[in-house]
Amino acid sequence: MAAPLATCTKEQRSVIRFLNSEGVKPFEIHRRMKVQYGDACLSLQQVYEWTRKFMNGISSVKDSPRPGQAHRVVTPEAIEAVEVIVKENRRVNSE
């Protein structure tokens, strides 16, 4: 038997997409994935949901952005701006 695969959900969604395109039913997809991914396998419900999405024309295996989800962008400019704020706000006595 082959070694268990990684637990990456994007990878698992790719497997679902591939097997779905071959006409494999969601229950069978889940059964086959469970052998390789073990306890880290997506649930049967998630397999059904992703199969439905792929059948409805969605081709991306990435999560859709959620409303209110924090977006973090770390840029040199942002780091510098924070450093300036911190330096200006220090309460250090220089003697």
C-alpha positions in Angstrom: 0.0 0.0 0.0 1.2 3.5 -0.8 2.2 6.0 1.9 -0.6 8.3 3.1 -0.9 11.6 1.1 -0.6 15.1 2.6 -3.6 16.6 4.2 -3.8 19.7 2.0 -7.5 20.4 1.3 -6.7 22.1 -2.0 -5.0 18.8 -3.1 -8.1 16.9 -2.0 -10.4 19.2 -3.9 -8.2 18.6 -7.0 -8.7 14.9 -6.5 -12.4 15.4 -6.2 -12.4 17.6 -9.4 -10.4 15.0 -11.3 -12.5 11.9 -10.3 -15.7 13.8 -10.8 -14.7 14.7 -14.3 -14.3 10.9 -14.9 -17.9 10.3 -13.7 -17.0 8.8 -10.3 -19.8 9.2 -7.8 -19.2 11.3 -4.7 -19.6 8.3 -2.4 -17.0 6.4 -4.3 -14.7 9.4 -4.4 -14.9 9.7 -0.6 -14.3 6.0 -0.1 -11.2 6.1 -2.3 -9.9 9.3 -0.7 -10.4 7.9 2.9 -8.0 5.1 2.1 -5.2 7.6 1.2 -6.0 10.5 3.5 -7.3 8.6 6.5 -8.6 10.8 9.3 -7.5 13.9 7.5 -9.9 13.2 4.6 -12.6 15.7 3.8 -16.0 14.6 5.1 -18.5 12.9 2.8 -20.7 16.0 2.9 -17.7 18.2 1.8 -17.1 15.8 -1.1 -20.7 16.1 -2.2 -20.6 19.9 -1.9 -17.4 20.2 -4.0 -18.7 17.7 -6.5 -21.8 19.9 -6.9 -19.7 23.0 -7.3 -17.6 21.4 -10.0 -20.7 20.2 -11.8 -22.1 23.7 -11.8 -19.0 25.1 -13.6 -16.7 26.1 -10.7 -13.2 25.1 -11.6 -11.1 26.6 -8.9 -10.1 24.5 -5.9 -9.4 27.7 -3.8 -11.8 28.9 -1.1 -13.9 31.9 -2.0 -13.2 35.0 0.1 -15.7 35.4 2.9 -17.4 38.7 3.8 -15.7 40.3 6.8 -12.6 38.2 6.4 -9.5 40.1 7.4 -7.1 40.8 4.6 -3.5 41.2 5.7 -0.9 42.8 3.4 2.6 43.1 4.7 4.6 45.5 2.6 7.8 47.4 3.4 5.8 50.6 3.4 3.3 49.2 6.0 6.2 48.0 8.2 7.9 51.4 8.0 4.6 53.2 8.8 4.1 51.1 11.9 7.7 51.6 13.0 7.3 55.4 12.8 4.1 55.2 14.9 5.8 53.1 17.5 8.9 55.4 17.6 6.7 58.5 17.9 4.6 57.0 20.7 7.5 55.8 22.9 7.6 57.2 26.4 11.3 56.9 27.0 13.3 59.4 29.0 16.6 60.1 27.4 19.0 61.2 30.0 
